[in-house]
């Protein structure tokens, strides 16, 4: 994902991180991944779309009982 970002392939970077989370949320959905993916959403999407994607990601974390993730991890305004 970082290599894609450095080569200006923002959508590819998002896709890579989303694919990892789909593959194994317990392993890949951590604070750092959530924060970075949500930052990429902010950079690559309209604000309403970015907000919707962040909320979906937050719901995935709740479904898999990833309680160490909070609103700050998802860059959701309070």
C-alpha positions as a Markdown table, in Angstrom:
| # | Residue | x | y | z |
|---|---|---|---|---|
| 1 | Unk | 0.0 | 0.0 | 0.0 |
| 2 | Unk | 2.9 | 2.4 | 0.8 |
| 3 | Unk | 4.5 | 1.7 | -2.5 |
| 4 | Unk | 1.3 | 2.4 | -4.3 |
| 5 | Unk | 0.9 | 5.7 | -2.4 |
| 6 | Unk | 4.5 | 6.7 | -3.2 |
| 7 | Unk | 3.8 | 6.2 | -6.9 |
| 8 | Unk | 0.6 | 8.3 | -6.7 |
| 9 | Unk | -1.7 | 5.3 | -7.0 |
| 10 | Unk | -4.0 | 6.4 | -4.2 |
| 11 | Unk | -7.0 | 4.2 | -5.2 |
| 12 | Unk | -4.7 | 1.2 | -5.4 |
| 13 | Unk | -3.3 | 1.9 | -1.9 |
| 14 | Unk | -6.9 | 2.0 | -0.6 |
| 15 | Unk | -7.8 | -1.2 | -2.3 |
| 16 | Unk | -4.8 | -3.0 | -0.9 |
| 17 | Unk | -5.6 | -2.0 | 2.7 |
| 18 | Unk | -9.3 | -2.8 | 2.2 |
| 19 | Unk | -8.4 | -6.3 | 0.8 |
| 20 | Unk | -6.2 | -7.0 | 3.8 |
| 21 | Unk | -9.0 | -6.1 | 6.2 |
| 22 | Unk | -11.5 | -8.2 | 4.3 |
| 23 | Unk | -9.0 | -11.1 | 4.4 |
| 24 | Unk | -8.5 | -11.1 | 8.2 |
| 25 | Unk | -10.0 | -8.2 | 10.2 |
| 26 | Unk | -8.5 | -9.5 | 13.5 |
| 27 | Unk | -5.0 | -9.4 | 12.1 |
| 28 | Unk | -5.1 | -6.3 | 9.9 |
| 29 | Unk | -7.6 | -3.9 | 11.4 |
| 30 | Unk | -5.5 | -2.2 | 14.0 |
| 31 | Unk | -5.4 | 1.5 | 15.1 |
| 32 | Unk | -2.6 | 2.3 | 12.6 |
| 33 | Unk | -4.3 | 0.6 | 9.6 |
| 34 | Unk | -7.7 | 2.2 | 10.4 |
| 35 | Unk | -6.1 | 5.7 | 10.8 |
| 36 | Unk | -4.1 | 5.4 | 7.6 |
| 37 | Unk | -7.0 | 4.0 | 5.6 |
| 38 | Unk | -9.3 | 6.7 | 6.8 |
| 39 | Unk | -6.7 | 9.3 | 5.9 |
| 40 | Unk | -6.6 | 7.8 | 2.4 |
| 41 | Unk | -10.4 | 8.1 | 2.3 |
| 42 | Unk | -10.2 | 11.8 | 3.2 |
| 43 | Unk | -7.7 | 12.3 | 0.4 |
| 44 | Unk | -9.4 | 10.2 | -2.3 |
| 45 | Unk | -13.1 | 10.8 | -1.8 |
| 46 | Unk | -15.7 | 13.5 | -1.4 |
| 47 | Unk | -16.3 | 14.2 | 2.3 |
| 48 | Unk | -19.7 | 12.5 | 2.4 |
| 49 | Unk | -18.3 | 9.3 | 0.7 |
| 50 | Unk | -15.2 | 9.4 | 3.0 |
| 51 | Unk | -17.5 | 9.7 | 6.1 |
| 52 | Unk | -19.7 | 6.8 | 4.9 |
| 53 | Unk | -16.6 | 4.6 | 4.3 |
| 54 | Unk | -15.2 | 5.4 | 7.7 |
| 55 | Unk | -18.4 | 4.5 | 9.5 |
| 56 | Unk | -18.5 | 1.2 | 7.6 |
| 57 | Unk | -15.0 | 0.5 | 8.7 |
| 58 | Unk | -15.9 | 1.4 | 12.3 |
| 59 | Unk | -18.9 | -1.1 | 12.1 |
| 60 | Unk | -16.5 | -3.8 | 10.9 |
| 61 | Unk | -14.4 | -3.2 | 14.0 |
| 62 | Unk | -17.5 | -3.5 | 16.2 |
| 63 | Unk | -18.6 | -6.7 | 14.5 |
| 64 | Unk | -15.2 | -8.3 | 15.2 |
| 65 | Unk | -15.0 | -6.9 | 18.7 |
| 66 | Unk | -11.9 | -4.8 | 18.0 |
| 67 | Unk | -12.5 | -2.7 | 21.1 |
| 68 | Unk | -9.1 | -1.0 | 21.1 |
| 69 | Unk | -10.2 | 1.1 | 18.1 |
| 70 | Unk | -11.9 | 4.4 | 18.9 |
| 71 | Unk | -13.4 | 7.3 | 17.0 |
| 72 | Unk | -9.9 | 8.9 | 16.7 |
| 73 | Unk | -8.6 | 5.8 | 14.9 |
| 74 | Unk | -11.3 | 6.4 | 12.2 |
| 75 | Unk | -10.8 | 10.1 | 12.0 |
| 76 | Unk | -14.5 | 10.7 | 12.6 |
| 77 | Unk | -15.2 | 14.2 | 13.8 |
| 78 | Unk | -16.7 | 14.3 | 17.3 |
